[in-house]
Amino acid sequence: MQIIRDIAMLHRAVTALKQGGKSVALVPTMGSLHDGHLSLVRMAKRVADHAVVSIFVNPTQFGPNEDFEAYPRDEARDAALLVEEGASLLWAPDVATMYPGGHNTHIEVAELGADYCGAARPGHFDGVATVVAKLFNQVRPDVAIFGEKDWQQLAIIRRMARDLDFAIDILGAPIARDSDGLAMSSRNAYLSDAQRAAAPAFPAALNAAAQAIAGGADVTETLVRAEAAIVAGGFDSVDYVALADADSLERLRAFRAPARLLAAARIGKTRLIDNLAVG
């Protein structure tokens, strides 16, 4: 597996990978890889001839009180995992390469990024969209794969690709979960043993709510019960539990397909997100 940090070298390497009509799938990550990330790499290898993985902890998507400096980083471990999975190339630029001096252009995602996680993290999705657009231009993949765990992010990237005419197929990969139902996340490493033991209450409450809504229960009442169950399970607070249109992210007061149950909750200093298809 090649590890590349220079854009000109990246372009040459990707051109070589594409020789003979071969295809390339990009898996953007911020490192600290776990099996959820690796499931995206496996999907990339199924849908394309070569899997290219990027690792870049993007400062523009972190707020002033968030964990940019503390975000876990272990490139050597991550690279070893990618070698085992058969990735062809690791794109690992530094901040100066991604945002050279004088960089002053960004993407604004407007209403899709204003609600849910965007309300709690102003500017977050502008930073995500900007760095992903740069990665698309740098790697020039045929396919890009994102995990469904951050459904709002996936919807925003799909809209951006359509609006800005990126000729790239955007694929969502199913959420990878531990055996107790908790969605895999790099931030799970921040949980204490007691918090990790309590954390499955989050997906359990969402599963119960999704089943109730699909069965015809009142949406508003069901969402209130889900929030109460999450707090009763050991979480300190709930940022939101919402039923949304799966494509537009419009909040729904009554169930209609395709719909997604979206949620974020805090336990200790850790903020977890999750979502489920409904119906």
N, C-alpha and C positions, 0 to 999 in steps of 0.2 A: 504494500500500500504506500502510495506517495503521500508525503506530508508537505504541503506547499503554503508559503506565506506571502508570496509576491504575485501581484495581479498578472503581470506579463507572463510569468511562468505558469500561472493557472490557465491562462488562455491557451498556451501551447499544449499543456497537458490534456485539457478537455478536448481540444481539436484532435489530438492523437487518439483519445478514447473513442471519438466519434468516427474514426476512419472506417471505411467499409460499410457505412450506413448504420453503425451501432448507435444505440440510444443511451441517454444519461438521465438518471433520476436523482434529484437533489433532496437531501434530508437536512433542513436547517435546525441546529441545536445551539444551546448555550453550554454544552458540556455537562459534566457530572452525570454521565450516562448511566441509565438503569435499564431494566428489561423493557420498559415502555419505549424508550428510544430505540433499542435494538430491534423491537418488533417493526418499527418504521423502516429500518435498514433492510430487514428481511422482506418487507413488502416492496421496497425499492428494487431489490434484486429479482423479485417476481415479475415486475412490470417493465423493467428496463434491462439493458445489457450490463450497465455499470451503475453502481451506487456511489455517489459523491456526498460526503457528509461535511457540513460546515460546523465549526465550533467557534462561537464568538459571543462573549458576554457583553451585550449591547448596552452601553451606558445611557443611551437616549430613551430607553423604555423604563428606566428606574426613576422614581420620584425622589425628592430630597431626603425623605426619612425612610427610604427603603434600603434593601440589603445588597447594594451593588458591591461594596468592598468585601462583605462577608459571604457573597455568593460562592458556593464550593467550586473549586477549580482543581483538576488533576488530569492534565493533558496526557501524561504518560499512561495512566490507567485507561483513559478513554481510548487512546490510540490502540492499545493492546486488545481491547474489546472489539474495536472495529476491524482489526486484522483477523480476529477469530470469525467475525461475521462475513468476511470476504469483501469489505468495502474496497473500492478501487483507489479512492483519493480522499484525503482529509484536507479541507481548506481551513486554515487556522490563522487568519490575519490578526494583526494587533489593531489597537484603536487608531493609531496614526495612519495605517493603511486604509481603514474603513472611512475615517473622517479626517482627511488631510487638512492642513492649515487653510483657513478660509472657507471651509465647508459651510454653506449657508442655505441649503435647500432641503426641504422636508415635505413629506406627504401628509395631508390632513384628511382624516377619514370621516369627518363630520358626524352625522347622526348615528351611524352604526357603532361608533366608538364612544358615544356619549352616555349610554346607560350601562347597567350591570357593572362589570369590572372597570369600565371607563369612568363611571361616576366616582368610584373609590380611588381611581388612579388617573387623575387628569393628565392628558398628554401621552399616556402609556401606549395606546394603539397607534398614535401618530409615529412614535418611535419604532414600533414593531413594523408598520407598513413601510417606513423609510428604509430600514435595514434589509427587509425582505426584498424590496424592489432593487436595492443595490446588489444583493446576492443573486437575484435573477439575472441582472445584467452582467455580473462577473462570471458566473458559472455557465449561463446560457443552457439550462437543462431543457429536456423535453417534457419532463414530469417533475412536480414537486409534491412532497408528501408531508402532511402535518397531522398531528394527533388530534382526535376528536375531543380529548379532555378539555381543551380550551376551545369550545364551540364558537364563542364570539370571535376569537382570533381567526378561526378557520373561515367563518362567514365573511370577515373583513378582507382576508387575503383573496378569497374567491371574487369578491366584488372589485377589489383593486385590479386583479388580473384582467377582469372583463373590462373595467372602465379605462385602463391604460393600455389595452390591446397587447398584453403579454401572451404570446402564442405558446402557452405552457398549460398542460393539464394539471389541475390542482386536485389531489386526492386526499381524502380523510381516512385515517387509520383508526380502527376501533380502539377504545380505551383499554389499556392494559391494567389489570387489577390484581392486587394480592389476594390470597385465598380467602381473606375475611371481607373482601369487597372494596377495600379502600383503593382508590385510583392511585397508581404509581406516580410519584412526583419527586423531583429533586428536593423540594422543600420538606418532604417527609423526614429527611435526615435531621431536621431541626427539632422534631418532637421528642419529648422525654418518654421514658418507658410508660408512664401513666397516661400521657397524652396519646401515645400510639395505641394503647389498649382501648382508649375511649373513642378514637377516631372513626371506627367502623359505624358508629351511630349516625354519621353523616350520610353515607350511601344508603344505609338501611332506611332512614327517613325518606330519602328521595325515591327509593324503590316503592315504598308504601304509598307515597303521594302519586307517583306515576300510575300505579295500578288503580288507585281510587279514581283518578281523573279519567282514565281510559274506561272505567266502569260506569261513568256518568255522575260522579260526585261533584258537588259544587266546587268550582276552581278556587275561589277566594277562601272559603272555609278550609279547604284541603291545604292550601299554601300556609295558612296560619298554623294549622296543626303540625305541618312539617317543620316550621321554624321552632315551635315549642318542643318538638321531639329532639331536634338537634341540640338545643340548649340543655334539655333534660339529660341528654346523653353525655354531657361533659364539656360542651363547647361554651366559650365565653360570650360570643355574640354571633349574629347572622347578618351579613351584609345584605343579602337578598336571597329569596327563593321565588322564582318567577316562571310562569308558563309563557313561552315565546314561539312565534312563528319560526320554523327552523331555517328559513332563508332570509327573511327581512329582519328578524329579531324583534318584530313588533310584539309588545306585551299582549297576551290574550286573556280575556275575562271568561271566555268559554272555549272549550276544546274544539279545535279543528286541525286536521292533518294537513301538512306535516308539522308536528309540534315538538318542542324540546323543553324539558324541565331544566332550568339553569339555576345554579346556586353557588354561593361563596360564604364561608364561615371562618371564624377565628377561634383558635385554641391556643392559649398562651400567646406567644409572639408570632405564631405561624398562621398564615392565611391560606386556606385550602379552597380549591374550586372543584366542581364536579357537574355533570349533566347527564341526562338520560333521554332517550327517545320515548315519546308517549304514544301509545296506540299502535 
